[in-house]
Amino acid sequence: MPQNVWRLVIGGMTAMAVGMGVGRFIYTPILPVMVEALGMTTSEAGLIASANYLGHLVGALLASLSWFGGSRYRYLIAALAVNALGLLAMGATDEFVLHLVLRFIVGIAGAFALVFSAALVLDRLAALGRASLSPWHFGGAGAGIAISAAVIAWLIAEGASWRALWYASGMMALAGLAACVWLIPSAEPPHANGEITPKLPNSFALRAMIAAYGLFGFGYVITATFIVAIVRDAPEVRFLEPYVWALFGLAATPTGALWMWVGRRLGIFHAYAVACLVQAIGVAASILWVSPAGIIAAVLFLGGTITGVTALGLIAIRNLSTIDPRSNFALATAMFGIGQIIGPSFAGFLHDWLGSFVIPSLTAAATLLIAAGLSLAAAAHRPPATSRIAPVT
């Protein structure tokens, strides 16, 4: 692989690793330690998670505005810097309201990192004739989850406080920021002119895929937020707590290549539907099959599809867009953010009321089945040239 291509791929993966894998998902393994140390309720924990997802929604909407029509590289680097500082600040306070505010700010930064890195990296790979490498970009989130989960598990085993866990997260994000500055070229490709697609989708297939991507946001987030808490609360699987989130990240890291292969064989839309179906099985298994084998299967199914659903969804949306896909990426990310906002609070309140995650998790699994159906509907109405992995250029 030419040097400029591998630097771009690794740089994009690093941006996703720290902006999404650490910035968004690090809350899951830290959550049980914070709950125990601060005496938080499940509802409060869910509200902090939802604050991050609300920030993700706001950030996605902001990223679609013409105010941010300049260098995508500068916005990406600024977002990663805010992400790192927000993580460090989480350890500096035990105030619930400040935790809400900080997670909201980090959510905005994460949305900017996702939208601008995807638009920048996918466009550059297409210009270099290497669009088939696009799914690897999204695999960076899984790598970030796996690495940060391993670090957090080790620190917890060493008796680190919840504050130390956040400081470690911030330092990892700072290291990733430095790597992105070195790896990702700052110059825009020659064809990039700042022109973006209309803010509203312009075809049934595009509308269906954006809706499916939004439902994915609700469908995955309850299990992704509370899986460590679910394991901690079940005596028969509690011994898996130090490993479950790292296993989730390890499953998410390499599966971009698998789903890329599925997308080439079945087409993007059908592959998206299959990935949503597999993810729904994993979500249901997490609360219907509470045993070591069931939890491992749930984590593998969920972690093994999260990168695939993200990559296939955004690649499909890019293929259905024209010129710069940033506005449609932002709209899809906003819909995704709405699902993420509702999910943790919905699950947290029901857990406090009913004493379990069964109802919210089954609701999430049903939502993923609807997302699969929408993707199949999009397949029936897609323009012929958009069915495969390689983006339309």
C-alpha positions, 0 to 999 in steps of 0.5 A: 500500500502506498505510504500516503494511503496507509498513513491516511487509513491509520490516521482515520482509524486513530481519529475514530479510536479516540473520538468514538472508541474512547470519547464516547464508549469509555463511559461504559467500563468506568460507569460501575466504578463511578456508580459505586463511588458516588452512590449514583442511581441507574437513572442518573447514570443513564442521564449522563450517558444521554447527555453525551448522546445529546451532544452527539446530536447537537454536534451532528446538526452543527456539522451540517451548517455552512459555518463549518464549510472550511477545512475539514482537517482543522475541524477534525483536529479541534474536535479531537482536542476538545474531546481529550480535554473533556475526558480529563475534566471528567475526573476533576469534579464529582458534581453530577451537573458538571458531569452532564455538561462535560459529557455533552461537550464531549458528545459534540466533539465526537460527532464532529470527529465522526462527520469530518473524519468520515467525509475527509477520509472516505473522499480521499480514499475514493480519490486515490482509487482505494474506496474498498478500504473505507470500512477499515476507517470505522474499525478504528472505533473498535480498536479504541474500545479494545485498547482503552478497555484493557487499560481501564480493566488493568487500572481497576485491578490495580485499585485506581479511583474513578478519577484516575480512570478518567485521567487515563482516558484523557491521556490516551485521547491526547496521544491519539490527537498527536498521532492524527496531527502527524498521520493525516495530511492537512491539505484538502484533495484537489476536488474538494470545494466545500460544496455540500449536498442539500440538508434534506435527503432527496430519494426514498432510498436515502430517507430509508437508510437515514431512518435505519441508521437512526434506529441503529442508534437506539438499538445498540446503545442500551446494551453498549451502555449497560452491558458491564452493569448487567454482568456485574449484577448477575452472580453467575457471570460477574467474573467476566466483568473485567473482560467483557468490554475489552472483548466487545472492542476486540470483536469490533476491530477486525470485522470491518473487513468481514462486513466489507466482504459481505457487502461485496457479496450481497450489496450494501443494503442487504449486508446492512440488514443482515448485520442489524439482524445479527446485532438484534440477536446479540442484544436479546441474548444479553438478557435472555441468556444470562450465562457465560456462553450467552454473555460472550455470544451477546458481546461478540454479536454486538461488538462484531456488528457495530463497526459493520453497521456503522460502515455500511450505513455511512457508505450507503449514505455516501453512495446515495449522496452527491458531491460532498456527503457531509450534510447527509452524514450529519443528518444521519448522525443526528438521527443516530444521536436521537436514538442514543439520547432516548435509549440510556434514559429509557433503559435506566428509568425502566430498570429503576422501576422494574428492576431489570433490563429485559423490557428495554433490551427487547425493545432495542432488539425489535428496533434493530429488526425494523432497521433491517426492514428499512434497509431492505426497502432501500435496496428495492428503491436504490439507484442501480450503481449504489448497491456495492461497496465502491462509492459513486464518484 
